[in-house]
């Protein structure tokens, strides 16, 4: 299986807009690729969601806690649905 690293723009676009970035995340869900994530990317995702997209602190904290957790150092086969409550 190929291991890829998505930059912050891919995560942010997938979470907020869909399109090709969402398809890339869907590839991870289908276990076609393994997504490696780093602490700097997690930090940037947090900042962008909070500052640019005005996500609530608890929404950002929940997403970042998941991404930063021991079990998700490599996010494999997992889609993270965080949409600011739009799907609720």
N, C-alpha and C positions, 0 to 999 in steps of 0.2 A: 504494500500500500504506500502511496506517496504521502509524504508529510509536507505540508505547506504552512507558511506563515502569512496570515492576512494582516495587512496594516490597518490602522484605525479607520481609515476611510471605508474599507470593505465592511467592517462590523457596523459602523454608524449607518452606512447606506442600506445594508441588509435589514437592520432593525427599524429604520424609519421610512424607507422608500421602496424597497423591493428590487426589481430589475435583475441585472447580471450579478450584483453582489448577493442577492437572495438566492439565486441559482447556485452560487458558490457554496453558500451555507447549506443549501439543500444537498449538495454533493457530500458534505460532511455527514449529514443525517443519513444519507444512503450508504455511508461508509466507503465512498469512492476515494476520499482523501482523509487524511488525519491532520487536524488543525493544531499547530503549536502556537501558544500564546505566551508573551513575556510580560513581566511586571511593568515595563515602560508603556507597553500597549494598553494594559489594563488601566494605568493611571491616565493616559490620554483619553481613553473611552469615557472614563468617569468625568473628566473635565469637560469634554465636548457635550456629553448628554446633559450635564448640569448647566453649563454656561450658554451654549448655543441653542439647545433644544428645550431648555427650561424644564427638564424632568424634575420631579419632586425628589427630595433628598432620600426618602426611603426607597423609591424605585431604583435610583442609581446605586444606593448602598446594597440592595438585594442582588442586583446584577453583578456588581463588582465583587461582592462576597462570594458569589458562585464562581466567577472567573478566577478569583485569586485563591480559591480553596484547594486543598491538597488533591482532591479527587478530579480536579479539572485543569491541572497544569497543562495537560494535552486534552483539548476539547475534541473528543472523537465521537461521532455519531450523535451529537446533541445539538438541537436548535434551541436558542434562548429567545423566548418570546417576551419582549419588553416593548410595549407600545404606548406607554403613558396612560394606560387604562382604556384605550380606544376599543379594544376587543371585549372588554368586560361587560 
